[in-house]
Amino acid sequence: MVRIELKDIYKGYYGGKVVAAEIEYLEIKDKEFFGLLGPSGSGKTTTLRIIAGLTQPDRGMVLIDGEDITQLPPEKRGLGMVFQSWALFPHLTAFENIAFGLRLRKIPEDEIKRRVQWAAELLQIQDLLNRYPYQMSGGQQQRVAVARAIVVQPRALLFDEPLSNLDAKLREQVRFELRKLQRELGITSVYVTHDQAEALVMCDRIAVMNKGRIEQIGSPEEIYGSPATRFVAEFMGITTLIPGNVLEIVNRDKSLVRVALEEGNIELLARTNLEKVTKDSKVFLAVRPEAVRLAHPTETSNVIDVKIQTGSYLGDHYEYIISLSGYLIRLRTPVNVRLDSGSSVKIKLEEETLFAVPR
Ligand SMILES: Nc1ncnc2c1ncn2[C@@H]1O[C@H](COP(=O)(O)OP(=O)(O)OP(=O)(O)O)[C@@H](O)[C@H]1O
């Protein structure tokens, strides 16, 4: 079992002007694939380096399975790392790159051969073991870097944007392979990325970071579907936030509230987090394109009249811009449904997909 905890961590630079990481408590569970997600400079790498022992925190503790390892040097923590740059040794073959950590540990030669073979098979790079890094593609080098990290049988794996040097198509493929490998090995992993989609498809849980602090921890569904703060809502790709006030709690079990938008005399039902939002709370209604569609004639709940402003053809659908309470939102329709600019339509805003975020 390998469980990682951070307690009361603080790391600042320039006399505290820059807070690189400030984390009250974070637990990464056994066998979990845990994502640290946030924009550039939000403290993801600092947090990962503190776990690795490459950065010493100003304050706080790092624990593995309850044991305080804060003072332990990186090489004694038993953690495997895969970096963005992969950092393969250019003058060593794939085999020697993978074997490097084993040689440092003075493992006998036949055991080294066996273990490198094991890692190479897992990553399907058996045929590449005699090649030098310059003789391999980016994706192949990346596999060698992962093989090198797992061959020492680390207690946990730490990834820092390991796929960012790969093109989009390969990145998608390797995401699934990495995740499959992690499951097979049952190894606790921490994965740093600034890519929302990557975090959503790969991780069991995600911590969204902003300015060194964790804004929200949750499953991909929770982070995407129930953002706890405005920052998370915007970072996870919600295009429009419309100010409103909560009139009433409509259904506690479904976390459904009625929100009055500040402009335009419009009331809408939306989901929210009832631990943070109560009657009369000021909120933003977070509207994603997938919450908006044309209303069926018989629908009445969350249906409003709007005017189409402009439209664009996007190959597999149309996208129209409409104004809601003075804010622009998107309406998507299939290519067989064409609407004219200036025409009036009824749209439905799905209660289940609309989310009210505390303001
Ligand atoms: N060694 C350092 N000296 C000074 N400031 C630093 C140092 N390391 C990190 N910082 C600052 O701490 C903050 C967090 O940096 P960090 O690298 O952890 O962010 P990040 O989320 O990993 O960003 P990126 O995605 O760009 O790598 C940034 O403002 C950064 O400039």
The ligand as an SDF file (V2000), in Angstrom:
LIG
                    3D

 31 33  0  0  0  0  0  0  0  0999 V2000
   12.9490   28.1920   -8.1480 N   0  0  0  0  0  0  0  0  0  0  0  0
   12.0550   29.1750   -8.1930 C   0  0  0  0  0  0  0  0  0  0  0  0
   12.3730   30.4550   -7.9440 N   0  0  0  0  0  0  0  0  0  0  0  0
   11.4390   31.4240   -7.9780 C   0  0  0  0  0  0  0  0  0  0  0  0
   10.1440   31.2290   -8.2520 N   0  0  0  0  0  0  0  0  0  0  0  0
    9.7590   29.9840   -8.5250 C   0  0  0  0  0  0  0  0  0  0  0  0
   10.6710   28.8860   -8.5140 C   0  0  0  0  0  0  0  0  0  0  0  0
    9.9780   27.7540   -8.8170 N   0  0  0  0  0  0  0  0  0  0  0  0
    8.7110   28.1250   -9.0070 C   0  0  0  0  0  0  0  0  0  0  0  0
    8.5580   29.4540   -8.8320 N   0  0  0  0  0  0  0  0  0  0  0  0
    7.2940   30.2100   -8.9430 C   0  0  0  0  0  0  0  0  0  0  0  0
    6.2900   29.5230   -8.2220 O   0  0  0  0  0  0  0  0  0  0  0  0
    5.0470   29.5360   -8.9310 C   0  0  0  0  0  0  0  0  0  0  0  0
    4.5750   28.1170   -9.1730 C   0  0  0  0  0  0  0  0  0  0  0  0
    5.4340   27.5050  -10.1270 O   0  0  0  0  0  0  0  0  0  0  0  0
    5.2620   26.0190  -10.6560 P   0  0  0  0  0  0  0  0  0  0  0  0
    6.3800   25.7150  -11.5620 O   0  0  0  0  0  0  0  0  0  0  0  0
    5.0220   25.1150   -9.5170 O   0  0  0  0  0  0  0  0  0  0  0  0
    3.9230   26.1500  -11.4940 O   0  0  0  0  0  0  0  0  0  0  0  0
    3.2630   25.1410  -12.5220 P   0  0  0  0  0  0  0  0  0  0  0  0
    1.8060   25.1390  -12.2180 O   0  0  0  0  0  0  0  0  0  0  0  0
    3.9450   23.8460  -12.5050 O   0  0  0  0  0  0  0  0  0  0  0  0
    3.5180   25.8770  -13.8990 O   0  0  0  0  0  0  0  0  0  0  0  0
    3.9180   25.2810  -15.3480 P   0  0  0  0  0  0  0  0  0  0  0  0
    2.6980   24.5970  -15.8660 O   0  0  0  0  0  0  0  0  0  0  0  0
    4.2290   26.5400  -16.1190 O   0  0  0  0  0  0  0  0  0  0  0  0
    5.0750   24.3900  -15.1520 O   0  0  0  0  0  0  0  0  0  0  0  0
    5.2960   30.3400  -10.1980 C   0  0  0  0  0  0  0  0  0  0  0  0
    4.8660   31.6570   -9.9720 O   0  0  0  0  0  0  0  0  0  0  0  0
    6.7850   30.2500  -10.3750 C   0  0  0  0  0  0  0  0  0  0  0  0
    7.2770   31.3780  -11.0670 O   0  0  0  0  0  0  0  0  0  0  0  0
  1  2  1  0
  2  3  1  0
  2  7  2  0
  3  4  2  0
  4  5  1  0
  5  6  2  0
  6  7  1  0
  6 10  1  0
  7  8  1  0
  8  9  2  0
  9 10  1  0
 10 11  1  0
 11 12  1  0
 11 30  1  0
 12 13  1  0
 13 14  1  0
 13 28  1  0
 14 15  1  0
 15 16  1  0
 16 17  2  0
 16 18  1  0
 16 19  1  0
 19 20  1  0
 20 21  2  0
 20 22  1  0
 20 23  1  0
 23 24  1  0
 24 25  2  0
 24 26  1  0
 24 27  1  0
 28 29  1  0
 28 30  1  0
 30 31  1  0
M  END
$$$$
